[in-house]
Amino acid sequence: MNFGKNLKQLRINAKLTQSQLAEQLGMKQSAYVLWEQKESNPTLELLAKLSEIYELSIEELIKKTDYSTEKQLLKNYRLLTEEQQESVINFTDFLIEQNKSNIIELKTYSRNSLYYAIVEDEELSAGTGNSVNNTGGYYKAYTTIPLSRYDGAARVKGESMEPKFPNFSIATFLHTGFGRSGDIYAIAEGDLGEEQLYIKQVFEEKDCFRIHSLNPDPQYKDFYLGQADNFRIIGPVVDHFEEIEEAQIED
């Protein structure tokens, strides 16, 4: 994994958008994007800021390995009693022996054989709504699935549309507004630049729209949007997929 890919993976693991991370670094998103694309490199000062954000040394940032998981495991291990620590060691020894007898290789794909969507660096909430600022950032998300024509694509955030639309999957959508009652739509609520974006099932009812979640969990209740509300139905969702990780893609 090169430095740019490593930066992207660290950001995704931290559940940060490019715009959110750029804001923390005190820089423009367009400049940060060049780091992930490996067209420019951070200054030592900005590397130090990244080091603080991810709680990694500068050396660890530059290396190929992402140490965030290992650091969390070590932190958790130190909080256990001696007896619990011994149980953890015994269990990990068991897992290692199992892996030796049943090694599963990570499936890889040729980049040229894959399809991709150009994804906006903002998220479609599948929960209670995600406040976003549309800064115009984009990146490629790869899939083995041929994609239909679309006008926009964004990452799903939340579990209210599971199991059909898993958290952190990618949804593509049109900018054609409302069409048929009962379809899945991308919706924006609020003023431009301060909108909450949703992916929801939309039913047309008298003088309003009923916004429905697919997840049957009772915490995800229907809500209603009408003429008095500041919202717009962007358009229907046409495809969705779970992104193939960069580590599985060969150039």
N, C-alpha and C positions, 0 to 999 in steps of 0.2 A: 504494500500500500504506500503510494507516494505521499508527500507532505500535504498536498491539496486534498486528496481523498481522505487522509487521516483527519484533517480539520473538519471536513464535512461529516464524517462518522461521529466525531466527538460532539458536534453540534446537534446531530440527530439524536444521539444518546441522551443529551441534556434536554431534549424536547424544546430547543430554541429555533426560531426562524432566523434567516439571515439578517432581517431587519432588526430583530431584537438583539442579536449578538453585536451587530454593528453599532447600535445605540449604546450598549454597555462599553464598547471600545472607544466611543467618541469619534466615530468616523462615518463616512457615507457608505451605504450598503453596496453601491456600485463598485467601490474600492475593495470592500471585503470579498465580493464575488470573485474578483480576480485572484485572490489567494486560493480559493477552492479550485479554480480552473488552472492554477499553477502558472498564471501569466505574470505574477509579481509575488514578492515575499514580504512578510511583516518586518518592520524594524525591530530592533532589540527591545525598545520600549513597549511596543505593542505585543511582542512575544511575552513580555513580563505580565502584561494585563491578561492575556489568554491563560497564562500559567495560574494566575489568581482565580479566574473564573472557573476553570476546570479542576483546580486544586491538584495540579500536576507540575513537576519541575519542567523547566525549559527543555532539558535533555529528553524527558519523556514525551513532550509534545513533538519533538523532531523525529524521534524514533518511529519505526513502523508499527510497533505494538501499542494498542490502546489499553492503558493500565487502569482505567476507571473501575472496571468490575473487580479486579484483583484487590484494589485498595479498599473497596467497600466490603469485600469478603473478610479481609484482614481486620478491618475496623469492627465488624460484627463478631468475629472470632474472639477478639480481646474482651468483649463484653460478657462472654460466657463463663460459667463456672469451670473448674478443672475437670469435673466429671463430664460436663457437656462438651468441652473441648476434646476429650478423649473419644467421645461418641462420634464427633465430627470427623476426627482422624480415621477412626475405624470405617466409617461410612465412605469417605473419599478413597481409602485403600480398596474397598470393595468395588467402587465404581471404576477405578483404574484397572483392576483385574478383569472386570466385565468388558471394558473397552478393548483390552488386549485381545480378547477372544471374539469380539464382535465390532470391528472397526467399520464405521460408515463414512465413506468419503463424501465431501461436500460437492454437490452437483455444480458443474460449471457450464457457462454458455459463451459462445462466440458473440461479441458485440454486434457483428454484422448480421447475425441471425435473429436479433431481437427487434421488437417494436418499442417505441418510446412515446411518452407524452411530455409536452413542455408544461411544467407545473409552476403555477404562481407561488411565490414565497409568502403564502398566507394560508389559513386553514379554514375548512368548512366544519363548523361545530356539529357534532352529533350528540350534543348534550344540552346545555342551557344557553349556548351562544358564545361565540368567541370574538372579543373585540379586536379589530385588526386595523392596521394602516396599510393601504395598498401602495407599496413603495416601488412597484414595477420590477422586482427581482424575479428571476426564473431559473429553473434547473431542469435537467432531464431525468425522468423516472422510467426505468426499463421494465418490459414485460414480454412474455412469450405470446400474449394474446393480440391478435390483429384488432386495431381500434377503429371505431366508426368516426366519421367527421365530428369534430367538436370545436367549440369556440374558446373554452377555458378548462383548466384542470387545477385541482387543489387537493391537499391532503385532508383526510377525514380525522377529526379530533373528537374523541369521546365514544361512548358505547351505546348510545340510544338507538342507533340504527343497526345494531348487530342482531342476528348473525350475518345478514346479507351484506352489510357494509362495515367490515371490521375496523376498529380503531387503528389509525395510522395507515390505512390503505389509501389509494388514489382514486378520485372520482373525476370523470370528464363530463362536461355539460355544455349545452347550447346557450346562446344569448337571445332566445326567441320568445321569452316571456311565458305566460301561462297558456296551456293548451287544453289538456284533458284532465278532468278531476280524477284523483286517485294515483297519479303518477308521482315519481320522486323528483324533487326540484332542488336547485340551489336558490336560496333566498337571502336577500340582504335587508336588514332592518336598521334604521338610524340614518344620520346625516352622512354624506359622502366623506370618506376619510376616517369616519368614526363608526362605521357600520359593524353590526354583528352579522356574521355569515352562518347560515345553517344548511344542512342537507336533511330534508324532511319529506315525508309523504304529505301531499296537499289535497284537501277535498274542498270543492266549491260549495258553499252553503249560502243561504239567503243573507245578502248584505255583508258577507265576510268569507274568509277562508279558514278552515280548520286545519291546524298543523299537527301532524301525527308522527309518533315515533314507532318504529317496527319492533323494538325491544319490548317484550311484554312486562318487564319489571315495572311495578306500580309507581316507582319514583319518576318515570318518564310520562308525564301527563300531557294530554292534548292542550294546546292553547289556540287562541283565535286572533286573527289580524283582519282589520277592516279599513274602511275609508279614512278613519281618524288616525290610523297608525302610519308612521313614516316607514314604509317598507316597499320593496319591489321583488317580484318573482323573476329571478334572472333567467331561468330556463330549465328544461328537463335534463336530468342526469342520463347520459347515454351509455357510459361504460364505467366499470370500476375494476381495480386489480390491486394485488399486493405486490409492491415493488421488489424486484430482484436486487439483492445487495451487490454493491460494487465488488466485494471480495469474490463473488461467484462469476464475474464477467471477465473474459479474457479478450484482449485486443488482438 
